């Protein structure tokens, strides 16, 4: 069963939690308890079967047959190759490549599964309405959600992205998505403003009532939805299984996990895997110049009212990390009253946690950050040293991992979660790789070919020919007009 981080809703089934997306009166759904799952019982299984075994204990109102069909996406050709998330050996650490799905970003790992989880949940929940999916994106979630939900009967999806705040490739991926049920909207603001406005829409009783008359209900494809977060737990088990199989760690030894993060969902999934018994030692949180999380882990103060930086790692340009609420719920000993007080809107995005909660946070997570110059240098240095190409998000994780090793001398085998193909950010990757000769490539489509020439790496299928695809018409609105847009379009 599932409950709210704020203590305002209890005893919800998985189907109810996935259908609702977030707690209507504020808060996020969390499982009431965590199953124990011994990684040794998963040895020799395919990714699809590992996914089934990891997810099944959380979906007790789903039939085994239904879940088997859902996870089949990992082996039906949707992902490149037989292994949808290969662990690549680089130096004395591993890189978990999570970008072999149709949109070349880690979001595919969950968003190719969520539509079917939602479809089954609606049936279990005895809801016959159509679903309106609202998504705020900092770049990668938008396209992955559009790709997952396109042409799904009874489902409509609207993606809001910060105008000028995503890479040209990310934007073109979204605006060229097929499907009559997909809608893309540029918002004149940053990601946090998009996300806040979308949450306000979810909380609007008036809008909900208007949509219900049209037989429509809201749900979310962001990682606030448990159905988005659950499939992300799977690939940490997969990483460990591969590390043992490859002889990188001894059976039962612990591994570190390094995660570039903005909205904290990918990191939260690693924490849940640890709670389920996976031998994870340190979880390393890597931020870019929007380093609100790094500051929190140092001071215990979360201060999102600060300067916002638009960087070369746009998917991390976030100051309000939604999933962090789930993390604090666990670190505070599941104290819903504290969560309610910290996330009270009157705090205006700033709060300080108590010393016991801060110590629990620091014992679980090491946090660091890298600026743009360091990120570019890391791209160049890593390629020179390992002949491996990092995108500007994973390069942040690499830099923070290097800092962690230098500071702690921790020799534990570590896995870096690689969240996107470098080709999604070709021009900035080239800027890093060719720094010594000051090469740059402003044309993003030429940059794809140039990066291929420089490295010999293949351009992902989903990014080929993007510049020639027909684009949707894209509305451009202010954050405060999102509610009115939904009303006019659907109510």
Buried (B, 14 or more C-beta within 10 A) or exposed (E): BBBBBBBBBEEBBBBBBBBBBBBBEBBBBBBEEBEEBEBEEBEEBBBBBBBBBBBBBBBEBBEEEBBBEBBBBBBEEBBBEEBBBBBBBBEEBBBBBBBBBBBBBBBBBBBBBBBBBBBBBBEBBEBEBBBBBBBBBBBBBBBBBBBBBBEBEBBBBBBBBBBEBBBBBBBBBBBBBEBEBBBBBBBBBBBBBBBBBBBBBBBBEEBBEBBEEEEBBBBBBBBBBBBBBBBBBBBBBBBBBBBBEEEBBEEEBBBBBBBBBBBBBBBBBBBBBBBBBBBBBBBBBBBBBBBBBBBBBEEBEBBBEEEBBBBBBBBBBBBBBBBBBBBBBBBBEBBBEBBBEBBEEEBEBEBBBEEEBBEBBBEBBBBBBBBBEBBBBBBBBBBEEBEBBBBBBBBBBBBBBBBBBEEEEEEBBBBBBBBBBBBBBBBBBBBBBBBEEEEEBEEBBBBBBBBBEBBEBEBBEBBEEBBEEEEBEBBEBEBEBBBEBBBEEBB
